[in-house]
Amino acid sequence: MQNEALSIDSDNGSLTGLLTPSGSCEFLGIPFATAKRLENPVDISSWDDNFSATSYGSICPQTPGMLEMVFNMNSSHMSEDCLNLNVFTPRIPTEEMSLPVLVWIHGGAYTNGAGSIPCYHGGSLSSRETVVVAINYRLGPLGFLGAGNYGILDMLSALRWVQRNISVFGGDSGNVTIFGESAGGSAVVSLLASPEIEGLAHKAWAMSPSIGQLRNKPRALDLEKQFIELTGLSTIDDVKSMSIDDILATQQKQMTSPTKAFDFYAPTAGGVSLSNDILATAANSPIPLVVGTNRDENKLWAAFDESLANADMSRWTEFTDETFGERAKKARDVYQELRPGESVGGLMSAVSTDTGFRQPAQRLCEARAENEVPTWMYWFTWPSPAMGGVIGCCHALDIPFAFDNLHVENISMLTGDGTERAGIADRFASEIAAFATHSHPSWSQFNTNDRPTLVIDTETKLAHDPEQEIRVLFV
C-alpha cells in the first residue's frame, strides 16, 4: 500500500499532505519564514492555496558529517531558502483533536543536520497521540556568525508558526514541548534564556545538550573576526556577497583551528534575543525541563581516534593530572573501578563524556532544583553491540529510541538488531509523549538530596545519584 494525497483547509489556504496506510498523516516542507543572508527571519503567515506538502523541503547548506551519513540524510537539495518544517499527525487532523505538540530541534554541532533526516520522522511518536513538528534552521556561519543568533531566531519563528497554525493539524497551541539532541539540546536550553519564548513553548526536553558550545558575545565577535580574516575580505557585509561554496570552505578552514569547546558557530549569550547568561536564565525558567545524557557520549568520536587507541598508562596519568589537578589520583581510582575492563582510551573517553556532557547537565539540573523550578533527569545507558561494541552507549545512540524509529533503513549499523531494543524504544518514546501530554514524566522530580534519575536500559529503573563517586570529583 502507498501513501495517498490528503487535502486540508485553513484560513491561510489549503494544503495537500500524505495519508499513510496506517492512517497517520504527514505534511512536509512547509515554509515558515524567509531570510536574507545574515538577517533576521521574516515570518510567513500564509501559504499559496493548494500548497503541496508532499515532499521534504531544501535543507541548509552544509558539509554533512559522519552522523548525518549514518542517518541517511538526503543532502541533494541544499538552499539558503531552507526555513521549512514537517508536521506528523496520528490521523486525519481536525481542530477538535487538540493534541499536545512536540517540536523537534535537530542536532549536528550547529553546522549539520536537517529536520528531514529519516530518524526524525515523527510517525511513531505521533501515534502516541501527539502532533510532531520537525524544523530546519540556519547552520554554521549562515545561522551563527557573530552575535546575531540567526539560527535561534529561526527556531523562534518556527514556534510562532506553530502558534498560528498548529490547530489546523490537530495540535494544541497552548501545549507545546520543544525537544532536541546535542546542539538541538543546547538550543532548547538557550531558548529558555530568550525573553521571546514566553507563550511559544510550555515544556522542554534536552537530550545530551552540548552546553559547552554556548558562548559569550566577546568570543562570538572574535570568531566572526577570524572568519572574515580567513575569507580575505574586510567586513561582514562582504560575506553577504560570497558564494555559498566559499562560505562552506571558509567554515571548514575555521573549524580546523584549535578549540576545546567547538564553539565556532553556536548561540551567543548577550547576542540578539538571548540573555547575558544563558545557563543562569535557563536555570530560573519556570518551564518544566527534562535533561538527559548517554553513558558513553564521547565514544562516538573516541572509538575512531588513533591517539586514544594508542594511549598508555602514562598518558592516562597525564590526562587526569590536567583535568583533575590534585584530585587526579582519586579520579583514576574511581574511573578504573567504575569502568572495569576499559582501555586507557576508553577511560579518557569516559572523562571527556563527563566534562563535555554529563557534569554540565548535572550543574544545570542542580541550579534549577535550587531555584525550585520543575526539572527531571535521566541517564541512557544501553550499550550498542554494533561495530563490535566499541561505541558503547555513544552520543546520538538514543535518537532512534526516542522517536521509536528502529525500523529506519540502516539504523542497525548504529544499534545492532537485538530484540531488546523494541522495549527500550517504546518506554523512551512513551515517556516523551507523556511529558508532552501531562507536563511531567513518570519518575520523580530532580532534587539535590537524593537526585532521582531514570536509568533507561534493557531494564529501566529509577536510581538515586548514580555514579556519585564520579560526580563529586567535579564539585
FIGU-543221 format. One line per 4 residues: number of its first residue (from 1); their letters; for each residue x, y, z of C-alpha. Coordinates in steps of 0.1 Angstrom, whole numbers, plus 2048, in hexadecimal, padded with zeros to 3 digits. Each point is the difference from the previous one (the first is absolute). Layout:
# residues N
NUM) a) X Y Z | ... $
END
This chain:
# residues 475
1) mqne) 800 800 800 | 80C 823 7F8 | 7FA 822 80F | 7E2 813 7F3 $
5) alsi) 7FB 826 7FB | 7ED 811 81B | 7F3 825 7FE | 7F8 815 81F $
9) dsdn) 7F2 823 801 | 80A 81D 816 | 7FB 826 801 | 823 803 7F1 $
13) gslt) 7F8 7EA 7E2 | 7FC 7DB 7F9 | 81D 7E8 7FE | 805 7DC 7F5 $
17) gllt) 813 7E7 815 | 803 7DB 802 | 7E9 7E6 810 | 814 7E1 809 $
21) psgs) 7F2 7DC 7FF | 800 800 826 | 7E9 81E 800 | 81A 819 80C $
25) cefl) 807 820 7ED | 81E 814 7F6 | 803 823 7F2 | 823 806 7F4 $
29) gipf) 816 81E 7F6 | 7E8 81C 80B | 812 821 800 | 7FE 814 820 $
33) atak) 817 81D 7F9 | 816 811 7E7 | 822 80F 807 | 81A 814 7EE $
37) rlen) 824 7F5 808 | 80B 80C 823 | 7DF 811 806 | 7E3 7F7 817 $
41) pvdi) 7E5 7E9 7F3 | 7DF 80D 7F4 | 7E2 7EB 80B | 7EA 7F1 7E4 $
45) sswd) 7DC 805 80B | 7EF 7ED 7E4 | 807 7E9 7E3 | 7F4 7FD 7DC $
49) dnfs) 7DF 7EF 7FD | 803 7DB 7F8 | 824 800 80D | 810 7DE 7FA $
53) atsy) 80F 7F4 821 | 808 7DD 7F3 | 826 801 7FF | 81B 80D 816 $
57) gsic) 80D 824 7FA | 824 80B 7FB | 819 7FD 81C | 819 81A 80C $
61) pqtp) 821 800 7EC | 819 7EB 813 | 81C 7E6 7FE | 7EF 7E1 80D $
65) gmle) 811 7EF 81E | 804 7DC 80A | 7DF 7FD 812 | 7ED 810 7E4 $
69) mvfn) 80D 7E6 7E9 | 7F8 7E4 819 | 7DD 80E 803 | 7FC 801 7DA $
73) mnss) 7FB 825 7FD | 7F6 80A 7DC | 818 81D 7F8 | 7F6 803 7DC $
77) hmse) 7EB 81F 805 | 812 81B 812 | 7F6 824 7FF | 801 81F 816 $
81) dcln) 7DB 800 7FC | 7FD 7E4 819 | 7E9 80C 81B | 7E5 7E6 7FE $
85) lnvf) 7F1 7E6 817 | 7EE 7DE 800 | 7E1 7F7 813 | 7F6 7DD 80A $
89) tpri) 7DD 7F7 80E | 7F2 7DF 80D | 7E1 802 7E9 | 7EE 818 7E9 $
93) ptee) 802 821 813 | 7E3 814 80E | 802 81E 816 | 7EB 7ED 81A $
97) mslp) 81D 7E8 806 | 814 81A 813 | 81E 7E9 806 | 821 808 811 $
101) vlvw) 81A 80D 7E8 | 825 7F5 7FF | 818 816 7ED | 821 7F0 7F7 $
105) ihgg) 820 814 7FD | 81A 7EB 7F0 | 825 7FD 80A | 820 801 7EC $
109) aytn) 818 817 812 | 7ED 81E 7F1 | 810 7F8 7DF | 7EE 7E1 7F4 $
113) gags) 7DE 7EF 7FF | 7DC 805 7F5 | 7DD 7FA 80C | 7FB 7E8 7E3 $
117) ipcy) 819 7E5 80B | 7ED 7DF 800 | 809 7F9 824 | 7EC 820 809 $
121) hggs) 7E0 7F4 7EF | 7E4 808 818 | 7E8 7E4 7F7 | 807 7E9 81E $
125) lssr) 801 81C 819 | 7DF 80F 7F3 | 7EF 7DE 803 | 802 806 825 $
129) etvv) 7E6 81B 7FC | 817 81E 7F9 | 807 817 7E2 | 824 800 7F8 $
133) vain) 812 81D 7EE | 824 7FD 7F3 | 810 821 7F6 | 81E 80D 7EC $
137) yrlg) 815 81E 80B | 81E 811 7F1 | 821 7F0 808 | 825 809 802 $
141) plgf) 809 824 7F6 | 7DD 804 7F1 | 7F0 7FA 822 | 81A 809 81A $
145) lgag) 81B 818 7F2 | 806 81A 81B | 7E5 809 819 | 7E2 801 7E9 $
149) nygi) 7F2 7DE 80C | 7EE 7FC 7DF | 7FB 7DB 805 | 7F0 806 822 $
153) ldml) 7E9 81B 7F0 | 7F7 7E5 7E6 | 7F5 7E9 81C | 7EB 81B 80F $
157) salr) 7F0 807 7DF | 7F7 7DC 7FC | 7F1 800 822 | 7EB 81F 7F7 $
161) wvqr) 7F5 7EC 7E1 | 7F5 7E4 817 | 7EB 819 815 | 7EF 80E 7E1 $
165) nisv) 7FA 7DF 7ED | 803 7E0 815 | 7DB 7FE 809 | 7F9 7F9 7DB $
169) fggd) 815 7E1 804 | 7EE 7F5 820 | 81A 80F 818 | 7FA 814 81F $
173) sgnv) 813 821 7FD | 7FE 803 826 | 813 7E0 806 | 821 801 7EC $
177) tifg) 81F 7ED 80B | 822 807 7F0 | 819 7E4 7FF | 821 7FA 7F0 $
181) esag) 821 7EE 802 | 825 80B 802 | 800 823 7EF | 7DB 7FD 800 $
185) gsav) 800 7F9 825 | 815 81E 808 | 7EA 814 7E8 | 7E2 7F5 816 $
189) vsll) 814 80D 81F | 808 820 7ED | 7DB 806 7F7 | 7F8 7FF 825 $
193) aspe) 817 81E 803 | 7ED 815 7E5 | 7E6 819 80C | 7ED 7F7 7E0 $
197) iegl) 7F9 7DC 80B | 7E3 80A 816 | 7E0 7F2 7F2 | 812 7ED 7E4 $
201) ahka) 80C 7E2 813 | 7F2 7F1 820 | 818 7E3 807 | 823 7F6 7F5 $
205) wams) 814 7E0 7FD | 826 801 7FA | 812 7E1 7F4 | 826 801 805 $
209) psig) 801 826 7FE | 822 80D 7F4 | 800 81B 81A | 825 806 7FB $
213) qlrn) 7FA 80D 7DD | 7ED 81E 80E | 815 81F 800 | 801 825 80A $
217) kpra) 7FF 81E 7EA | 825 809 800 | 808 7DC 7F6 | 7E6 802 7E4 $
221) ldle) 80F 821 7F3 | 823 7F2 801 | 7F5 7E2 7EB | 7ED 817 7E8 $
225) kqfi) 821 814 7FB | 813 7E0 7FA | 7E7 7F4 7E7 | 802 821 7EC $
229) eltg) 826 7FF 801 | 7FF 7DC 7F2 | 7EA 80C 7E3 | 81A 81B 7F7 $
233) lsti) 7E4 819 801 | 7FB 81F 816 | 7DD 802 80F | 7E2 7EB 809 $
237) ddvk) 7EE 810 7E2 | 81A 7F0 7E9 | 7F5 7DE 80D | 7DD 807 7F3 $
241) smsi) 80D 7FF 7DC | 815 7E1 803 | 7F6 7E0 7EE | 7F2 7E5 817 $
245) ddil) 81D 7E9 7F5 | 819 81A 80C | 7ED 804 821 | 801 7DB 807 $
249) atqq) 824 7FD 7F6 | 809 81C 819 | 7EB 7EF 81A | 813 7E0 7FC $
253) kqmt) 821 813 802 | 7F6 812 820 | 7F5 7E0 810 | 823 7F2 7FD $
257) sptk) 80B 81B 819 | 809 7F3 823 | 7E2 800 818 | 7F3 7EC 81D $
261) afdf) 7DD 80D 800 | 7F9 7FD 7DA | 7ED 821 803 | 808 80E 7DD $
265) yapt) 7DB 803 7F9 | 7E8 7FF 81D | 7E6 814 813 | 810 81F 810 $
269) aggv) 7F7 80D 822 | 7FA 825 7FF | 7F9 7FE 7DA | 7DF 806 7EF $
273) slsn) 7E3 7F2 814 | 814 7EE 81B | 809 80B 823 | 823 808 80B $
277) dila) 802 7DF 814 | 7EE 7E4 7ED | 805 7E6 81B | 7F6 816 81D $
281) taan) 7E1 80B 7EE | 7F7 7DD 7F6 | 805 7F5 824 | 7E5 819 80A $
285) spip) 7E7 7F8 7E5 | 7DF 7F3 80D | 7FC 7EB 7E1 | 801 7DB 80B $
289) lvvg) 821 7F0 7F3 | 80C 7DD 7FB | 826 7FB 7FB | 812 7E0 7F8 $
293) tnrd) 822 7F4 7F4 | 80E 7DF 7F3 | 819 7EB 813 | 81B 800 7E6 $
297) enkl) 7FA 820 7EC | 823 805 7F5 | 805 7DD 7F2 | 7EF 80C 7E0 $
301) waaf) 821 811 7F9 | 819 7EE 816 | 7F9 7DE 7F0 | 810 80C 7E0 $
305) desl) 81C 816 810 | 822 7F0 7FB | 810 815 81B | 7E8 7F1 819 $
309) anad) 804 7DD 7F3 | 826 803 805 | 7FE 812 822 | 813 7EF 81D $
313) msrw) 7FF 804 826 | 819 81D 7FF | 7E8 813 7E9 | 7E3 7F7 817 $
317) teft) 813 80E 81E | 809 820 7EC | 7DC 804 7F4 | 7F1 7FD 823 $
321) detf) 81A 817 80F | 7F6 81A 7E6 | 7DB 7FB 807 | 7FE 7FB 826 $
325) gera) 820 80F 80E | 804 7F5 824 | 7E3 7E8 7FD | 810 7ED 7E3 $
329) kkar) 80A 7E1 813 | 7DD 7FD 80F | 7F1 805 7DE | 815 7E5 7F1 $
333) dvyq) 7F6 7E8 81B | 7DB 808 7FC | 7FE 7FD 7DA | 814 7E0 800 $
337) elrp) 7E8 7F1 81A | 7E0 80C 7EF | 80C 7F7 7DD | 810 7DE 805 $
341) gesv) 811 7F2 7E2 | 801 821 7ED | 81F 808 7EC | 813 820 808 $
345) gglm) 7F0 811 7E3 | 7DE 7F4 80D | 807 80F 822 | 80B 821 7F0 $
349) savs) 7E0 800 7EC | 7EC 7FA 820 | 80F 81F 80F | 7F9 814 7E0 $
353) tdtg) 7DC 7F5 801 | 7FD 80E 823 | 812 821 7F9 | 7EE 805 7DF $
357) frqp) 7DD 7F4 808 | 7F6 7EF 820 | 80E 818 81A | 7F4 820 7EF $
361) aqrl) 7DE 7F0 7FF | 802 7F9 825 | 80A 824 808 | 7E2 80D 7EC $
365) cear) 7E8 7E8 812 | 80F 809 822 | 7FB 825 7F9 | 7DC 7FA 7F5 $
369) aene) 7F9 7EB 81F | 80E 81B 816 | 7EA 819 7EE | 7E2 7E9 806 $
373) vptw) 7F6 7FD 7DB | 7F3 7DF 7F4 | 81D 7EA 7F3 | 806 7DB 7F9 $
377) mywf) 81F 7ED 7F7 | 806 7E0 7EE | 81F 7EB 7F5 | 7FF 7EB 7E1 $
381) twps) 818 7E3 806 | 7F8 7E4 7E7 | 820 7F6 7ED | 7FE 7F9 7DB $
385) pamg) 80F 7DF 7F4 | 806 810 7DE | 824 802 7F3 | 80B 7E6 819 $
389) gvig) 7F3 815 81D | 81B 81B 7FD | 7E7 81D 7FF | 7EF 7F5 820 $
393) ccha) 7E3 817 80A | 80E 81C 7EA | 7F3 823 7F7 | 7E1 7FF 7EA $
397) ldip) 7F9 7DB 806 | 7E0 80A 813 | 7F0 812 7E3 | 7F0 7E2 7EE $
401) fafd) 7F4 7F5 822 | 7F1 822 809 | 7ED 800 7DF | 7F9 7DA 800 $
405) nlhv) 80F 7FF 7DE | 814 7E0 802 | 7F1 7F5 7DE | 812 81C 7ED $
409) enis) 817 7F3 7E5 | 824 7F9 80B | 7F9 80A 824 | 80C 7DE 80B $
413) mltg) 823 80C 7F6 | 7FE 815 820 | 7EA 7EB 816 | 804 7DC 7F5 $
417) dgte) 7E0 7EC 7FB | 7F9 7F1 822 | 7DD 7FA 80B | 805 812 821 $
421) ragi) 801 821 7ED | 7DA 802 7FB | 7F7 801 825 | 81A 81C 806 $
425) adrf) 7F3 815 7E3 | 7DC 7FB 80B | 808 80C 823 | 815 81E 7F5 $
429) asei) 7E8 80C 7E6 | 7E2 7FB 818 | 812 815 81B | 804 81D 7E7 $
433) aafa) 7DC 7FE 7F5 | 7F4 7FE 825 | 815 81F 809 | 7F1 813 7E2 $
437) thsh) 7DD 7F5 80B | 801 804 825 | 81D 818 807 | 813 7E5 814 $
441) psws) 810 7DF 7F7 | 7FB 7E0 815 | 81C 805 819 | 808 817 81D $
445) qfnt) 80C 824 7FB | 825 806 804 | 80C 80E 821 | 822 804 810 $
449) ndrp) 7FA 7E9 81D | 7FB 7DE 7F0 | 803 80A 7DB | 7E5 7E9 7F1 $
453) tlvi) 80C 7F6 7DD | 7EE 7E8 7E8 | 819 7E8 7F2 | 7F4 7F5 7DD $
457) dtet) 80D 7DE 7F6 | 7F3 7DC 7F9 | 7F2 803 823 | 7F6 824 806 $
461) klah) 800 80A 825 | 802 81E 817 | 822 805 810 | 80C 81A 819 $
465) dpeq) 820 812 7F9 | 80F 7E6 7E8 | 826 800 800 | 802 819 81C $
469) eirv) 825 7F8 803 | 805 810 7DE | 7E9 81E 806 | 812 80B 820 $
473) lfv) 821 802 7EC | 7F1 81E 7EE | 7F1 812 81E $
END
